[in-house]
Amino acid sequence: MDPASSNEALGVTVPGDSGLAVTEWSGDGDRAGPSVPVDAQAGQADPLLGRILHHFRVEQRIGAGGMGRVYRAHDLSLDRPVALKVIAEQISADPEQRDRFIREARAQAKLNHPNVVGIYYIGEQDGQLFFAMELVQGEALDAPLGRGERILWPEAVEAALAVAEALRLAHERAIVHRDIKPSNLLRDRSGLVKVADFGLAKAQGVVTGPTAAEAALAVTAADSAPWVPGAQPGHGSGSGSSDAALTRQGAVVGSPLYLSPEQGQGEAVDQRSDIYSLGATLYHLIAGRPVFEAKSAPAVIGMHLGAPVPSLRRVAPEAAVPKRLDRILQRMLAKDPGERFQSWDEVIDALQGARPQAVASAGFVVRGIAGLVDYGLVAAPLALFGVFGVVLAGLYYQLCWWLWRGKSVGKWIFRLRIRTDENDRVGFLRCLLRLVALWWGAIVMSVLGLITWAVFGQTSLDLSDPEVRPKWLAVVLIVLLVLTAVAWVLGFLWALIRRHKRAWHDLWSGTMVVYDLPEARGLVRSRAAASAWSTGAITTVSVASGAGRAAGTSPSSKSPPR
């Protein structure tokens, strides 16, 4: 039995060879069955099984790689299961590599956060360095990618938000992760996403070019070819550009598919480097393929340095990604760190705004009352100044919506705001389009009135008047006026029966009226996303066929299409 088949049978995820965290899955919700106590490479019994390292009893081996082995163990002092990582003896004997793993444990232990895999203990016995960490029962986010699937964008955004929250704390502790990628993001059975593997973490502002020790580690990890959940040729994309394969081509600090340009050049990095890597990860999760693909690590890094980022909406149109999220990803993946989001607070605010229906639509009645307030304000100019009053009324709406960020006096009183369909601020042209859509009935009736004046010399028609000729034209104009008035009123009433209270002019202009309440932001979300994350079942879609299914924590679970 080889390591890959053994791990796959257990459903265990080891995110990266140097990673700290381990995820374990069992289909019935219980712990995985007993492992085979055999060294897969040598065909000999594992000497650590059954031993006690300090106060940890080693129970079963659940992963192995060039850096060491990972075991399920039991903490005798606190009576709880843990993941125990035992570093390979040849690495423990190297001072530089030893320091790297100690740094990994200490960096991760500083971050007490629900979205960070916890570190419990670090110790050494009989020349073997080991540390105990949280045993996360679930799978890494690269598992669906390895199965040729992608994650629906609302759920991918929720995962990215969880990671951003964790990395915000890391930034507060002056820590840069430097290796954010799907395999280092673990999702437990409750749907909680945790960040793992701080093995490349360093203080902010340090130069990140690979040292000799780090280069050796990268080559060693690649040559040992550790098992990655669902790893196949062409991992996640079908092009043979898996991250592990790329690492074999050249030693780099970080993962080439998600490496920031400054990190690829060996420059000093800060939190903006992790923001780039998270953007590349989010892109991959949604699209089912990396941002850039090539046959070698240097080629991929070169694309990160100079190639434009392809629009996610064009690469994966079937994902139905909103324009707002596409723009967020473009900014996260900007080549120049100065053009990216400058803090995790900015990233979190942007991603929260990209959530589906991250606003509450305003009700029909409150919209109607707010509209009457505005109509009352423009009624006087209309009555006093005629055509010039129409211009003043149009200017009132246009300037208020544009300069007041989607508000008018009526909307301000009732705490409403106009937003685009992508939940963006309405610009000048969008405001103008909405104004025309709002007053289309009045515009059409005004045009019909001008025609009536030009033909009959009067604006009101009386069919009994013998001077009104031709009669058929008068009848047509009257019918058109009535139909226009009825359709105009129906356009407003349409909001009464629509789920999101959108009238015709909202639909035509691509806008919506929402409550401008801070507590309403993020209150209403996609039911599917909320259900999936609360139950621990993440919705994935086949990249090839586009068919969606709810995948549980099992890499091999088969749920019916939904």
N, C-alpha and C positions, 0 to 999 in steps of 0.2 A: 504493500500500500504506500503510495507516495503522499507527500504532505498535502498536495492540492486535493486529492480525492478524500483524504482523511478530514480535512477542514470542511470540505463541501458537505460531507456526510453529517457533520455536526452542525452545519449551518452557522459557523463561527466566522466573524469578520475581524480580521486583524488589519487595521488601517495603516498601511505603510509599514515597512520593516522596522523602522526606527521608532514607530509610534508607541505611545504609552497605552492607549485605550484599547479595550477589547470589547466586542459585542458578541453576545451569545444568544442563540435563538433555539426554541423548541416549539414545534407546531401546536402542541396542545396547551401551551402556556406554562408548562413545567420546565424544569431544568433539563438540559440535554442528557441523554443517556450516558452510561459509562463509556469512556474512551478505551481504545485498545492500548494497553500499556507497552507499546513497542516503539522503538526508535525507528522512524520511517526510513531513514537513510541507511542506517547500519544494520537494521533488522534485529536489534538487541533491545532488551528491556531498558526502559528509561530509568536511570539510577535515582532520579529525583522523586519519582512517584512514591508516595507514602512517607517521604521524609518530612521533617519539620525544620523549616528555616526560621530561626528566631521563634515567633509565635504563630507562624503560618504553616498549616499542614497542606502539602501539595497533594491534590486529588486527581487531576487529570490534565493531560497536555492538550491545549486547544489551538496552538499555532507555533510556527517556527520559521526562521529566516536567517540571513547572514549575520544579523546583529544579536541573535539569541533566541530563546524560546519563551513562550507564554503559556502559563498554566492557570487552570482554575484551582483556587486554594481556599482554605477556610481559616478565617482569623479567629484563633482560639481565645484571644483576650476579649474580643467584642462579639464573638459568635455571629459572624456574617460572612457571606461569600465575597471573595475578592479576585481580581486578576493579578497574577504575580508574574512580573517580567524578570527573567534571569538572563543577564547579559553574558554573551559568549566569553569564555575564559581568555581568548587571545585579545579580545577588545578590552576586557577589564584590566589586563596587564599593561595596556598602552596608556600612559598618563593623559595624553591629549584626548583620546577617545573616551576615556573614563570620565574626564572632566565634562565632556560634552553631555553624557547621559545624566550626570549629577546636575548639570545646569538645566537640563530638560525637566527633571523632577522638581527642582526648586522653583523654576519659573512657573510651572503649572500649579504647584502647591500654593503659590501666592494668590491665585485667583479663586476665591471662594464665591462661585456663581453657579446657579442651576444649569447654565448652558456650557459649563466647562467640566470635563471629566476630572473627578477628584483624585488627588494623590494622597495616600494614607501614610506611607512609610517608605523609608529607604534604608537598606542595610547591606551587610556583607557577612558571609559565612563560608569558611573553608576556601577563601580566595574567590568566591563567586559573588559579584555585585548583583543586587536585585532590588526591585521596589514593588510595592503593592499599590494597586489603584482600584478605582471603581470598576465593577463589572457591569457594563451596560448591556442589557438584554434587548436586542433589536438588530439593526443592520446599518451599514454605512450608506451614505447617499449615492455612492457610485454603483451600488448593487443593481438598481434599475437600469442604469446606463449599460452595465455589462450584459444585461438581458435584452439589449436592443430596445429599451423603452426610454421615455422621457417623463418628467414630472409636470403635471399641469401647472401653469404659471401662477395661479393664486397660492398654491401650496408651496411652490418654490420660493415665492416672495416671503411667506411665513417662515420658512427655514432660514432664509437670508436675514430676516429681522432678528431671529434668535441668535444667529452667529454675530451679527452686528452688536447686539447687546453685550455678548461675551467679550468681543474685541474692544468695545468701549472701556470696559473695566481693565482689560490688558493695557490699553493706552494710558489709563490713569495710573497704572503701576509701571509706566515707562517700558512696556514690553511690546515688541513687534513679533508676530507669529512667524512670518516669512514662508509659510508652507500651507496656506489655505487652499484646499482642494476637496472634491467630493469624498474621497476615501478617508479624509480626516474629520469629516462631519458625521457624527453618529446619531441615529434616531432610535430612541427606545420604544418600547411597546405602547407607551402612552402618547407617543407622538412628539416628545420633547427632544429637541436637537441639541447635541453637545459637541463642543470643539475639543479635539484631541490632538496629540502629537505636537508638543512645544519643543521638540528636539532641535529645531533650527532657530528658536526664539533668541533674540538679543535685545539689548537696550537700544532705545531709539537713537538714531543719528550715527550708528556705527557703519563702517564700510562692510559690505556684504560679499566681497569677492571671496571665492573659496580658498580656505587655507589648505595646506597639504593634508592635514588630518581630515578635513571635511571632504576634500576631493577623494581621498582614499575611501572614506565611508560611503560616498555616493557610488563609487565603482563597485565596492563590495556589496552594497545593497542590491545593485542592479544585477550583478553577476549571479547572486544567489537566487534571483527570480522568485521572491516571496509570493505566495498565493494572494490574489486580490479577488474579492467576491465577484463571481460572474466574469472574471477576466477571460477574454477571448482575443484572437487576432482581430485588430481593428476595434479595440475596446470602445464601445459606445458609438462608433461612427462607421465602422465597416471599412475603414481605410488603412488599417494596420498601423495606426499612430498612437498606440497606447502610451500612457505616461511612463510606465515602467520600461518599455522598449526604448523610448527616447532617452531615458536616463543612462542607458547602457552606452549611448553614443558619445557622451561627454559628461564629466562631473560638473554639476552645477548645484548651487545652494538653493534648494527649492525645487518645484516641479515645473518643467518647461512649459507645459500646456497652460499654466496659470501664473507664470512668472511676470512680475512687473518689469517694464523696460529698464528702470534704474537698477533693479536687482540683477537683471541679466547683464548689465554693464559693470557690476561690481561697485556701484556707487553707494553712498550712505542712504539709508532708508528710514522712513518713519511710518506712521499709521496709514499714509496714503498708498504705500506699497501693498498693504493688506487690503485696502479698499479696492485696488485694481484686481488682486487675486480673487476677492469675493465676487467682483463683477464677472470675471472670467468663469468662476464656478457657477454662478447663477445662470449665465448664458448657456453653459453646457447642460445644466439640469433641464432647462426649458426646451432648448433646441434638440437635445439628444446628440449633439456633436460639439467639439470644442470650438472656440473662437477661431483659432488658427490650427492648421494641420500641415505637417510636412514629414519627410522621411528621416529627419535627424533633429537632434536637440538644437544644434546651432541654427538650423534653418527656421525652426519654430521661434527661437529667441529673436532671430533677425526680423521675423514678421511682427513680433511684439514691439520691436523697436521702430519699424517703419511702415508696415502695411496698415491701410485703413481698416477699421473694424466694420465688418459687414453688418448691415441692419438685421436685427433678429426677426423683424417682420417679413423681410424678404427671404431670409434663410429658412425660416420655419413658419410659413404663412398659416399652416394648419393649426399652429399653437394659438392663434387669435390673440396675440399679445397687443395690448393697447399702446398707442403712440407714447403715452406718458412713460410707461415702463421702458420702452425702447430708448427714449431720450435719457432716462436715468442710467441705463447700462452704457450708453455711449459716453456719458460723463464719467462714470466709474472707470471706464476703460480708456480714458484720454491718455495719450502718450506723455504729455507734460503733467507732472504731479500738480502744478499750479492750476491746471484746468479741471482737476477732479474735485470732488467734494473734499473740503478741507478738514472735516472732523466727522467722527462717527455720529454725532448728533445730527448733522446735516444728512447723512446717509439714512439714518433711522426715520427722520421726518419725511424724506423723499419716498422711501419704501412704504411707509404708512399711507402716504397719499396715493400710492399706486395700488393699494388693496382694492379689490372689486367692491364697488359701492361703499367706499370708505366715507360716505356722507349719507345723511338721511334726507330723502326727497321731501320737499315742502308739500303740505296738504292743499287740497283744492280750495277750501274755504279761506284759509289764511292768505293764499295767493290772491284770491278774488278781492279780499278786503284791502290788501296792500295795493293792488291794481287800482281800486276805486280811489284811494288816497292820491295816487299819482295822477289819475284822470281829473280829479278835482283841482289839482295844482295847474294843469294845462288847460282847463276849461276856460278860464278867464282870458288868457291870451288868444285862444281860438275864437272866442266870442267878440273880443274887442278889435283884433287886428286882421281877421280873415286869413288870407293866404299867408301873410307874414306871421300870423299866429301859429300856423301849421309848421312853419320853419322853426319858430321858437320852441314849439313842443318837441320837434324832432331833435333839436340841439340839446334840450333838457335830458331826454332819454339817452342820447348818444354819449354826451359828456359825463353824465352820472355813471352809466355802466362802465365806461372806459376808465375814467380817472378815479372812480370810487370803487374799483375792483368788483364790478358786478352788482353794485347797490344803487338804489334810488331812494328818495325820501320814504316812500311807502315800504320798501323792502328793509330799510334801515330801522324803521319803527318796529317792524315785526321780526327783525333779526333773520332776514333772508338774504341770499346771495345767488347771483347767476354764475354758473361754472360751465365749462365745456364738457362734452361727453367723457373726456379723459380726465376730468376733475382738475383741469388747469384754469388759470385765470383767463377771462375773455379778453382778447385783444381788440384793437380798433376795428379791423375788418369784420371780426366775428360779431361785434356789437352792431355794426352797420347792417350785417346780414340779418341779425335778429330783429332789428328795428323794421326792416322791410317785411320780414315774415310776420311780425306782429301786426303791422298796419296794412297787410296786403288787401284786405277787404275794403278799407277806406280808399286805398290807391285805385283799385279797380272801379269802385263806385264813382270816384272823382273823374276818372277817364270817361266812364259812361255819361257822366254829367256834362263834360265838355263836348262829347259827341252830340248829346241832346241839344245843347245850346247852339252848336254849329249848324245843325240840321233844321231845328224848329224855332230857334231864336228864344227859347225859354228853357229853364232847368226842370220845371215840373210839367208833366204831361197829363192832359185830360182827353181821353179817347172820344168823349162826346163833343169836343170842340171841332167844328168843321175845318178849322185852319191847320189842324194837326194832320199833316199828310207827308208821306204815305203812312196809312194806318198800320200796315204790317211791320214797318220799321219801328214805329212807336211801341207796338206790342212786344217785339223782340227786345227792345231796350228795357221795357218795364220788367219783363220776365228775367232778363239778365241781372237787373238790379235786385230783384227779390231773391233769386238764387244765390247771388253773391252775399247778400245780407244773411241769409239762412246758413250758408256754408261758413261764413265768418263766425257766427255765433256757435255753430257746431264745433268749430275748431277749438274754441275755448272749453266747451263742455266735454270735449274728448278727454281732457285731463281728469274729468270726474270718474271715468270708467277705466282709465289706464292704471296699471299697478304702481308705476313710479310717478303718477300725476303729471304727465307731460302732455302739453297741448300741441296742436299742429305746428305752431311757430317754434316750439322747443325742438321738435323732431326735424323740421326743415333747416334750422340754423345749427343743429348739433350742440344745443345747450340744454341746461336743466336748472331748475330753481331748487336750492337746498337750504336747509336750516344752517345758519351761521353760528352754531353753538360749539364751543370747544369740546364739550362732553359728547357731542354727536360724532366727532371724528373717529372713525374706526369702529363705530357701534354696530353698523349694519354690514355684514360680510356675506360672502358667498356661502349658501347653506351647505353646498357640497364640501367646500374647503373646511368649514367649521366642523362638520360631522366627521370628516376624515381625520383631522388632527386630534379631535377629542377622543375618537375611538382607537387611534393608533394605526389606522389603515390609510396609507397614502395612495392617492389616485395617480396611476401611471398610464401612459399611452404608448403604444407600439410606434416606434419611429417609422417602420416600414409601412404598416397598414393604417396607422392613425386611429386604431381601435383602442378605446380606453378601458381600463379595468382598475378595480380597487385592489391594490396589492397589500397584503398584511406584512408582518415583519419577516416572514419566511421568504428566502430567496427562491424557493421552489413552490410557493403557494400559487394556486390557480383559482382565481375568483372569476365569476361570470362577467361578461361585458356589461357595462352600465351606461 
